[in-house]
């Protein structure tokens, strides 16, 4: 289980309907809020579904 922080950019297994598969983490906790880097749409996911859907951690925000 990886440690995800605010500002991290993750690649999800399934692409968003806009075509992008890169998302920025904007909230962590019991639920995750992620923002599509293609169109800006935000989605809330429960932690288990988020962790199962992440394919890779692409960028980590320093600090």
C-alpha positions in Angstrom: 0.0 0.0 0.0 1.6 3.3 -1.1 1.4 6.5 0.8 -0.4 9.1 -1.3 -0.2 12.9 -0.5 -1.9 16.0 -1.7 -0.6 17.1 -5.1 0.6 13.7 -6.2 0.0 12.8 -9.8 -1.2 9.2 -10.4 -1.9 7.2 -13.5 -5.2 5.2 -13.3 -5.9 1.9 -14.9 -9.0 3.2 -16.7 -8.9 6.4 -18.7 -11.4 9.2 -18.1 -14.0 9.7 -20.9 -12.0 12.8 -22.0 -9.1 10.5 -22.8 -6.7 11.4 -20.0 -5.5 8.8 -17.5 -3.5 11.2 -15.3 -5.1 12.5 -12.1 -3.9 14.9 -9.3 -4.8 13.9 -5.7 -6.6 16.9 -4.1 -7.9 15.2 -0.9 -6.9 12.1 1.1 -8.5 10.2 4.0 -11.3 7.7 4.0 -12.2 9.1 0.6 -9.9 10.4 -2.1 -10.8 13.4 -4.4 -8.9 13.3 -7.6 -8.8 15.9 -10.4 -8.5 14.9 -14.1 -5.5 16.6 -15.6 -7.2 16.5 -19.1 -10.5 18.3 -18.4 -10.4 19.4 -14.8 -13.3 17.2 -13.6 -13.1 16.2 -9.9 -14.2 12.7 -8.7 -14.5 11.4 -5.1 -13.6 7.7 -4.6 -13.5 5.5 -1.5 -10.0 4.6 -0.5 -10.2 0.9 -1.5 -11.5 1.7 -5.0 -8.8 4.4 -5.5 -5.9 2.2 -4.4 -7.2 -0.7 -6.6 -7.5 1.7 -9.6 -4.0 3.3 -9.4 -1.5 1.9 -11.9 1.5 4.2 -11.1 2.6 7.2 -9.1 3.9 9.6 -11.8 5.0 12.6 -9.8 5.3 13.5 -6.1 4.8 17.0 -4.9 7.8 18.0 -2.7 7.2 19.5 0.7 
